[in-house]
Amino acid sequence: MAMDAAAADVDHLAAERAAAGFDVEEMKVAWAGSRHAVEVADRMARLVASDPVFRKDNRTMISRKELFKDTLRKAAHAWKRIVELRLTEEEAGLLRLYVDQPGYVDLHWGMFVPAIKGQGTEEQQKKWLPLAYKFQIIGCYAQTELGHGSNVQGLETTATFDPKTDEFVIHSPTLTSSKWWPGGLGKASTHAVVYARLITEGKDYGIHGFIVQLRSLEDHSPLPGVTLGDIGGKFGSGAYNSMDNGVLRFDHVRIPRDQMLMRLSQVTREGKYVHSDVPKQLLYGTMVFVRQAIVADASKALSRAVCIAVRYSAIRKQFGSQDGGPETQVLNYRTQQSRLFPLLASAYAFRFVGEWLKWLYTDVTQKLEAKDYSTLQEAHACTAGLKAVTTSATADAIEECRKLCGGHGYLNSSGLPELFAVYVPACTYEGDNVVLLLQVAKILMKTVSQLNSGKQPVGTMAYMGNVQYLMQCKCAVNTAEDWLNPAFIQEAFEARALRMAVNCAQNIGQAANQEDGFSERSPDLLEVAVAHIQLIIVTKFIEKVQQDIPGHGVKEQLQNLCNVYALYILHKHLGDFLATGCITPQQGALANEQLGKLYSQVRPNAVALVDAFNYTDHYLGSVLGRYDGNVYPALYEEAWKDPLNETVVPEGYHEYLRPLLKQQLRLSRL
């Protein structure tokens, strides 16, 4: 009987797919960006899933030592396959993605190599990059310290130039100057880009990067003066515990002068500090690269969680029958839809704004190289704000998906607890989200202060130039269907963002001084920044939908998801829209009414929309999110794999359970 029920679940999921009102293969193309991207992703995903070395279903059941050794094995095997198959850079990146296990290679490729490319001279790049590309050295990025993270200017590690030996002396003067958290540092890395205070001729020139060897290339032992190790277990089973986040201290470690990254500034043989001809603004190119990658990762993590929750919600049945008939699919309940479908829409929204950020990275890099800094400030605001908003939203969404899967979502085999534990560090690394949003808000305040100067805002801030209209315009929505008009949505979001920014600037201006005003209004500044970033996401989603999108029904479904995202944000932040007079209470009610109608339109296509993410069962790593819907037999089978079930009678029975049950415990006399 159980198997018959499971077969019915499988058939039911197939029926969901058959009822989809759009071309799923074309939606995969829309999601991936191109047909070529779909094909490459398919090949790499199948390559990983078919290789027993990349098994990951036991990660939450093994010790930390075993987990780390398994990570080393997978990284080595992945590199072997990349070399053997002569994979392109694109293919190699996807293979590492689908291996889906945090490890030292993430920081080697994601931070160490970009730092040398962005901050090293041509000579330094020629020396160090070939070694890194061939894994003849393993690098990490040692910036954060025990006592300082987001406040980079407060770092305490020093690099003091000694003109007698033509060397820098790297030193950790205090306990809090210990480098703390760098991934790959604890056990794997041989080298690091270390950020320290450059001191020469008795003067502190602030934070600069230095390439420092940490371990012997012969036996991997720490070099003299270097103390380093792992900082310990992290949140969750498996998860980020595969990464050797490390602690590092220097005791007057000497390095050659030419291991200072000298693209932007140099120290001469005599100890003179000089700026190079390369503008320091080029550093922003690396920053934009890293943060656009983080936004792309947010979309991947969120879409994985949503895929699991949607498929399981289509399988799981609860209540609904009063006469002994079949129970109702959880996905048919409006409460489930109102919690889940906005997350589905958000996954698509973050994907498309991430694509735009890739374009922005290329555009900013080209302009910086041409010494055009006109979009630099705006690019910084975009990348910082989008990193903050998408990572916070994704972390919250993964936890919501876990709850949407009921009790079974709490099982490690659901894949959601580990996904959450792996993802949440994104809210604090590469800039704490609150700090980043305050940086965005300060740029917005500066832009507002210049509106009467004749200087026109650019890029995603261009709407602020329309200040006269947006400060007094009235929303033209009269019916629920009017909220399907992208022009009405765009105007409402622009008016909300601008009015909040102007109101906040006026309130800050009433303070005794600007610093006090910023401090007092910092909670308001956070909301101003979020409103601006949400406008960007909505705008980029609208622009995506307005493109020529091939495939039957694909454009229509993307339009539905775009409207769901926009109206959900409007619903969630309704107080902002009402308080600033952007819409009336009646128009807010109409938006909620239309949002409910949109859920009904998304419902028949929900399973196919997550299928379009094109994730293998291996990558999802979830018995609840299986493509075939065979959930309950898989859950039952997974339970018996747990180490506790290796014996029928548990270890400890004779020592602790039997004496208790037989009342043979020795009681101490009081």
N, C-alpha and C positions, 0 to 999 in steps of 0.2 A: 504493500500500500504506500509505503514511504517513497519507493522508487517511482510509482505511478504519479504521485504528487509532484516529485521533482521533474519528471518528464513534462508534466503539465506546465510547470514554471518555464521550462525551456521553450515549449511551444508558444507560451504566452509572450515571451520576450521577442520571439521571431515575429509574432503578429504585430507587436508594437513597431518593429522596424518596417514591416511591409506596409503599414498604414502611413508612413512618413510622407508628407506632402512636398518633398523636395528631393533633388539629386544629391545623395549623400557623398558620392565620389567628388562632385564639384564643390561641395561644402568643405571637404578635406583640403582641396586646393585653396579655397578662400582662407581657411585657417592657417595652412602651412605657408602660404604666400606664392607658391607656384607649383606646377605639376612636377617639376624637377625635384623640388624640396620634398614632396610626398614620396616620390620614388626612392630618394636617398634615405629618408627616414625609415621607410619600409624595410629596405635592405639591412640597415644597421640594427634596427629593432629585432629582426629575425635572426641576425647573426648572434646577437647577445643572448636572446631567449633560447637558442638551440645549443648553447655552449654550457656544459655542466659546471665549468669553473666559475661561471657567473651566477650560480645558484644563490638565492638570497632569502629563501623562506625560513631559514633557521637563525637569522641574525639576532632575533630577540631572545633566543634560548641559550646562547653561548656566552662564555665569560669575556671580559673586556680584552684580555690578552689574546684569546683565540680570535676575537673579532678584529683586532688590529692586524694580526698576522694574516687573516683572511683578506683584509684590505690590501696589504702589501702584495699578496699573491695575485689578486685581481688586477691591480695596477700594472704589475709586471706582465701578466698575461695579455692585458689589453694592449700594452705597448708592443708586445711580440706580434699580435695579430695586425696591428697597424703597420708594422714594418713588413711582415710577410705578405700582406695583401696590397701593400703600397697604396694605402688609403690617402685620399686628399685631406687637406686641413678641415674641410667641411665634414667629410665622412668620419674622420678621427674624433672631431668634437661631438658628433652625434653618438658615436660608439661609447665614448666616455659618459655621455648623458644617460644612455640606456643601461649602463652598468649600475648606475643609481646607488652609489655608495660613497659618501663623503670621504675624501682622503687627500693626501699631500699633493696629488697632481692638480687638484682644484686651485690651490694657491700658487703652485709653480706656474701654471699656464695663465691663471686669472689675474695674478698680482705681480709676481716676480718678473716674468718676462715683459709685461706691459710697462713696468716701472723702468726697466733698463731701456726699452724702446723709446719711452717718452722723455726720460731725464738723462740718458747717457749720451755721450758724444758719439760720432760715427766710429771713432777708434775703439771706444769702449764697447759699442754694440758689436763690432767685428770680433772682438776678443771673447765676450761673454755669451752672446746669443747662440753661436754654434754649439757651445758646450751645453747650454740649457736645452736647445732643440733636440740634441741627441741623448739627453739625460745622462751626460757625463758629469754633470753637477745637478743637484736638486735644490731649488730655491724656495724661500718663503718671504713674507713681507712683515718685518718686525717694526711696527709703529706703536701700537697701543701698549701702555705701561700699566703696572699695577695701580698707580695713582692717577693716571690720566688717560682718557679715551677720546671723546669728542673734542676736547680742548687740546688740539695738537700743539699749539704754541706753548702749552705748559709742560711739555715733555722735559724730563730731567737728564736723560742719558747725554753724555758729553763726548764730543770728538775734538780733541785739542791738538792743534798742529805743532809738531816739534821740528823746527827748521834744521836742527843739528843732524837729524837722521832722515829728513824728508818723509816723515810718517805722521799719520794721525794716531792719537792714543784714544781708543774707545773705552769709556769707563761708566760704570753704574754707581753713582756716588751715594745713593740711598736705597733703602729697601723698596720704596715706592717707584724707583726708577727701573725696577726689573721689568723687562719686556714680558707681557702677559697676554695670552690668548692667540698669538699668531698660529694659524693652522699649518701643520706640517713641521713646525719647529720642534715639538716635543721629542720625536724619535727619528724622523726621516731626513730632514734637510741637512745638506752639507754647507749651504751658503744662505745668506739672508741679505735683503736690502734693509739696512738698519737706519732708522731716522733718529738723529741726535742733534744736539746744539753745537754748531760749529764755532769753535773758539780759536782765534789766531791773533797774535800780537796783543794778547790780553783783552780782546774785544769779543763779545758774544754776537754772532751774526744770525742767530736764529736756527730754525730746523732745516737740515739738509739730509740727503740720502747718501749712504755709503754701502758698498758691497763688501761684506765681511764673511770670511770663511769661518765656519763654526766647528766642523768635524774633519777628521783626517780622511782623505780619499783612499787610504790604504786599509784601515781597520775600523773606521767610523767613530773612533773615540773622540771626545771633545778636545779641542786644541788648548794649549796652556792659557790660563786666564779666563776660560769660558766655562761657565756653569749653566747647565740647561737640563730640562726634563719635561715631563708631561704634567699638566696642572690638575689632572684627576677626572673622574667620571662626570658626565653632564646629564642633564634632564632626559629621562626616557630610556627604554630598553632598546638596544641596538642604536638606531638613530645616529646622532652626531658623535656617538662614542667611538665610531670607527676613525674619527679624526684625532690626530695627536696634537691637540692644542698645547702650546708650550710656555714655559717660563725660561727666561734667559737673563744672565747677569754677566757683566764684563768687569774684569779686574785689570785695568790698564793694558788692554789688548792693542797691539800695534799693527797697523795696516799701511801699505804704500799709499802715498798721496794720490796716485792716479786711480785709486778705488773709491774716491769721492765721485759721485755722479755729477759730471761737470758740464752738462749741456747748457744750463742756465747761469751758472756762476762757477768760478774757479778760485783756487788758492795757488799762487805762484810758488816756485821753488824757494823764494825768499820769505814766503808767508803772507804776501799781500793778497787781500780778498778783492776779486774783480768780477764784475758782471760780464757775461758774454753778450754777443750781439743778438742772440736768440731771445725774443721777448718771453718774460716769465708767464705770460698768459697761455703759452702752449701747454702748460701743465693741466689746463682745464680740459684739453682733449682726452687725456688719460682718465680724468674724473668722469667725463661724460660717457666714455666707453664702459667703465666699470658699472656705473649706475644704470645705463640702459640695459646691461646684462642682468642686473638685479630685477628690473621691471619685467624683463622677459621671463626670468625664473619665477616671478610671482604668478604670471599667467599659467605656467606649466604646473606649479604646485596647486593652484586653485582649480584648474581644469581636472587634475587627477582626483581631487577630493569630490568635486561635483560629479564626475563620471561614476565614482563609486556610489554616491548617494542617490543619483537618479536611477541607475540600474537596479539597485537594491529596493528603492521605493516602488519600482514597477513590479518587483517580485513579491515583496512583503504584503500580506493581506491582514487587515485588522478590522474587526467589528463590521457594522453596516448591514447585517442580515438579521431580520426579526422573525423569519419563518423557516430557518434551517437552510437557506440558500447559501451561495458562495459569499465569502467575506469580500470587503472592498479593498482594492489596491490602495496602499498608503498614498501613492502618487496622485490619486483622484481626490484626496481631501484638499480643500482650498487652503487650510492652514499649512499643509506641507508645501503646496505650490507657492504660497506667499513668502515662505522662508527660503525655498530652494531655487526657484526660477530667477530671482534677482542675482543669486550667486552664479548661476549659469550665464546670465547676461554679463556679469562682471568679468567672468573668465574671458569671454570674447572681447569685451571692452579693453581689458588690460593687454590682450594679445595685439590688438590693432594700434593702441597707443605705443606699445613697445616697438612695433614695426616703424612707426613714425620717429621714435627716438633713435633708431638705427640711422635713419636718413639724417636726423639732426646731427648726430655724431660726425657723419661724413661732411655735412655742410659746415659745421663749426670748425672742423679740422682744416678744411680747405681755406676758409676765411682767415683763420689764425695764421696759416702759413703765408697768406698774402698780406699779413699785417692789418687785416680788417677786424676790429674788435667790437663792431657795432652791435652784434647779437650775443656777445659774451655773457653779459649780465642776465639777459633773458634766458639763455641756455642753462646757466647755473640754477636759476629759479625753477626751470622745468625739470631738470634732472633731480635736484634735491627734493622738490615737492612730490614728484611722481614716485620716487623711491619711497618716501615716507608714507604716502597715501596708499599705494598698492601693497606694500608689505604689511602694513597694519590691517588693511582690509582682508588680505589673504590669510593672515594668521587667525583672525576672528572667524573667517569663513570656514577654514578647515575644522575648527572646533565645532562650528554650527553643523557642518556635515556629519561629524561624529554623532552629535545629538539627534540629527535627523535619521540616523540609522538605528536609533533605539539602543537597547542593551548590547546587541551584537557589535555595535560600533566601538564599544570599549575593549573588545578583544584585540590583541595584537594581530591576529590573523585577518582582521578587517583592513589592515594597512593604514588606518587613520591615526592611531596614536603615534606610530613611528613617523608618519608624514608630518604631523604637527610638531613633534620634537625636533625633527630635522629642520623644519622651516622657520620656527620662531626666532632663531638668532638673527635672521635678516632684519628684524625690527630694531636691532641695536648696532650690528656691524656696518661699517662704511658710513657712520654718522647716525647718532640716536635720532629717532624720528621727530621728537619734539624739538630738538635743537635745529634740525634741518628745516622744519616748518617755520620756526622763528626767523631763520635766515631768509626764507622765501618772503615772509611777511615784511621784513625790513626793506627788501627790494621793492615790494609793492608800495610801501609807504613812501619810498623815495620817488617812485614813478608818479604817485598821486601828487606829491609836492611840486612836480615839474609840469603838471598839466596846463598851468596858465603861462608857462614860459615860452610856448610855441614849439617845444621839443616833442615830437610825436613818438609815442610808444611803438615798439616793433614786435613782430612775431605774435606769440600767444598773448601779449599784453596790448596788442593794437586796439582791441575793443575799448580800452580806457580812453583812447583819443576821442571816442564818441560820447564824452561825458555829459554834454548838455542834453542830449536826447535820452540817454539811459537813466539819468537822474530823475526824469519826470515822466517817462513813458508809462502807458497803461497797457496791461496785458489784454489782448484782443480775443481771448478764449471765451466762447459763449456756450459751447456744447462739449460733451466729453470727447467727441471725435476730433474737435479742434486741437486737442493735445497730441494728435498724431502728426501735426504739421511741424516739421523740423524748424521752421523759421520762428514759430511761437516758443518752442522749447529753447532754442538758442538765445532768443532775446531775454527770456525769463532768467536763464542762468547768467547771462552777461550782466543784467541789471542787478541781480542779487550780489554777484561778486564785486561789482563796482561800488554799489551803495554801501556794502559792508566795509570795504576798504576806505571809502571817503569818510564814513561815520567814525571809523576807528582813528583815522588820521586827525580828524577834528578833536576827538577826545584826548588824544595824545598832546595836541597843541595847547590844550588847556592846563597841562601840568606845569609845575614850576620850571622844569627843564626836560629836554627830550629823553634823557636817560631814565629819569623817574617815570616819565610818561610810558615808555616802552615796558618798564618793569610792572607798572600798575595795570597796564592793558595787555599783558602777555597772554592771558587766556583768550581775549578777543582776537589778538593777532593770530593765534593758532587757527581760529575759526575762519578768519579772513583768508589765510593761506589755503586751507582745505577747500573753501568755496572756489578759489581761483583754479586749483588743480582739478577739481571735479568738472569745472567748465572745460578745461583742456581735454579731459577724457571724453566728455560728451561730444565736443566739437570734432575730435578725431574719429569717433564712431560714426557720427553723421557724415563726415567726409568719406569714410570708407563705404558706407551704404550708397552714397551718391555716385560712386564709380561704376563703370560698366562691368557688372559681375555676371559671368556666364553660368549656365546651369538652370534647369527647371526649378523654380521656387526658391532658389538660394537667396536672391536679393530680398524677397518677401520675408523670409525667416530672419535674416540679419536686421531688417527694418523692425521686426517685432522685438527682437532682442535689444536693439538700440533704444526703442521706446520704453521697454521694461526697465532698462538701466536708468534712463533719464528720469522717468516718473517715480521709480523707487527712491532715487536720491532726493527728488523733490518731496516725496512723502516723508522720508526719514528726516529731512531738514526743513520741514514745513514751517517751523517757527521762524527761520531766517527769511524765507520768502514772504511770509505774512508781516513780520516786524519791519521789513524794509519797504513794504508796500508794493512789491513786485507783482503780487497776485492778490486777489480777494479770497476770503474764506470760502465763498461759493466756488471759485475757480479751483481752489485746493480740493474741494469735495469732488468736483468733476474729474480732476486728475486721478484721485483714488478710484473713482468709478471706472475710468478707462483702464487703469492698471489691472483691475480685476478682469476686465474683458480680454486684456492681453494675455493673462495667465491661461485663459481658456483656449486661446489660439496657440500658445506654446505647448500646451499639454500633449496633443497628439504627436508632436514631433520631438519630445524631450529626449527619448532614448536615442533617436537617430542623431540629434544634435550633439550628444556626448560621444556617439560613435565616430563623429567627424573629427574628434581629437586624434583618432587613429593610434590609440595606445594598446600595446600588447598586454596580455594578462601578466606576463613577467614584469613589465615595467610598472603596472598598477600595483602589483603585489598585494592583492586583496581578494579574499574568497567572496566577499559581498559584491564586488564589482566585476565578477567574471563575465566575459562576453557571452557565454552560453547560458547564463542564468542558473546554473546548477549549484545553487548556494548551499542548501541544507546538507546534502551529502558531503560537500566539501568542508563545511564547518565541522561535521561529525568526524570526518577523516583527520582533519587538522588537530583536533583535540587529542587524539591518540599519539600524536608525534611529540607531545610535550615530554621533557625528561622526567617529570614526576610520574608518568605512566610507564616508565621502563620496568618498574616492578609493581606487582599487584599489591603487596604489602609494603607500605612506605618504610624507607630508612628512618630509624628512630622509634619504630613501633615498640621494640623490645625494651629500649631504654626509658621511654616516656609514656607511650599510650597504654601498653599492657599493664604496667604498675598502677596507672591511674584507674583503668577499668577494673582491675582485680583488687583495688583498694590496698595495694601493697606499697604505697609511698611511705618513706620514712619521714615521720613528722618530728621536727625539732621541739625540744621542751622549752617552754617559755620560763 
